[in-house]
Amino acid sequence: MNEEQLPEAHERFTRHFTAAIYEDQASEFAPFGSDEGWDTLHVAAEKRNELTIHSTVAELLEIVDAPATGAWGQSPEAEEWNEDAVFVAAAAFTLLRLTGQIDEPGRVLAQEALGILIDFFGDEPELVQQKMDLERWDS
């Protein structure tokens, strides 16, 4: 696998997630443009054989050994909320890109994560696009 390119996307991912941000490797707000998103995708792609159509976002977070749980806790100002949210969103889009599916609890968690990121960074177009596209995903 070429580590300078994004791994091949599942056809369901490609059909639904058509905005340029899903191939953007530079924007911090694109799913795979941040260091966390890039690393999550590439580590998961190396372990693609561990993923099935029944894999979950929580399992993917474990597979890539991400320091995120999605347990947002009590303090919305907490720095770890943003870091967790980046990893959760990255894991969700990684799972979708590699398997063409996402578990419903994982999708809900990713929508919460994107909401946290939008609250923190503002209505960045890439974050809003991801949230809208995830809401429209038809499993």
N, C-alpha and C positions, 0 to 999 in steps of 0.2 A: 504494500500500500504506500502510495506517495504521501508523505506527511505534509507536503506543501499544498495539497488539494483536499477538498472535502470528499469524504467517502461517498460512494454511489448511493443515491437515495432510492428507497422503495418507491415503486410506481404510484402507490396511493398517496404518499407524501408529495411527490412531484405534481400530481394532478390537483391537489387541494391547496398546497402552499406555494402559490405562484409568484408572490412578490419577490423582488430582487434581494430583499434582506435575508432570505433563506439560503442564498449562495454567497452572501457578503462575508468576507473573512477579515474585515478591518473595523467595521463599526462596533463600538463597545456595546451598543444596544441591540445588535443583531444576535440571533440565538447562538451563532458559532463564531462571532467576531471578538468576544472578550476572551481573555486567557482561560477563564473557567469554562466557557462554552466550548472553546477549541479543544482543551484538554479532555473534557468530558466526552466529546464526540470521538476523538481519536483513541482514547483508552477503550471506550465501548466498542469501537470498530475492530480493534485488535482482539477483543473478546466476543466478537459477533456470534460465534458458535455457542455461546452461553445464553443467547437471547432467543426467545420463542415468541409465537403469536400470543402467548399468555403472560409474557413478562410484564412487570409493573414498573412504574416510576421508582417506587421504593426499592425494588430489587436492583434496578439500574444504578441507583445512587450507591448501593452496596458494592456492586460489581466494579464501579470506577473508584471506590473508596473516597467518595465525596464527603467533605465535612459538613453535611447538611442533613437535617432531619425533617424539616418542614413543620416542626413544632414551634410555632411563632412565639410562644411565651406570653408575657404580660406587658412588655414595654415596647411600643411601636418605634421608639427612638433608638432601640438597641442596634448597634453596628452589625451584630451577627444576623439580624433580620435581613439586611440587604444582601449579605454574603450568602446566606441560606437561600434567599429568593433567587439569586442568580444561578446557583447550582440546581435548584429545583426546576426552574424554567429550562435550563440547558438540558437537564436529564429528560424532561418531557419531550422536547423537540428532538433530542438524540434518539429516544425510543421510537418516536414517530418516523424519523428519517430512516432508521435502520430496519424497523419491522413493519411499518405501515399501520401501526395500531397504538392505542394507549388505553390503559385501564381507566375506568371512570373516576375512582378516587384520585388517581394520579392527575387526571385532567383537571379536576376540581382544585387540587393542590397547586397545580401550575397556574391556574387562573388567579388563585389567591396570591401566589408569588408575583405574578405580573402586576396585580393590583398594588402590592407593596412597592414594587419598583416604580410604578407610575406615581404613587403618592410621594415617593422620595425624590425622584428625578424630574417629575412633571410629565406632561403629555408628550413625551418623545414619540415621534411618528412610528419608529420601529417597535416600541413597546406596545403602543395602541394597536398596531397592525397584528402583532402576535396574539394579543388578547382577543381581538375580534375573530381572527382566523381559528383560534382554539375554541371559541364559543360556537363557531359554525361547524366544527368537526363533527362528522356523522360516523360514529363507530358502527 
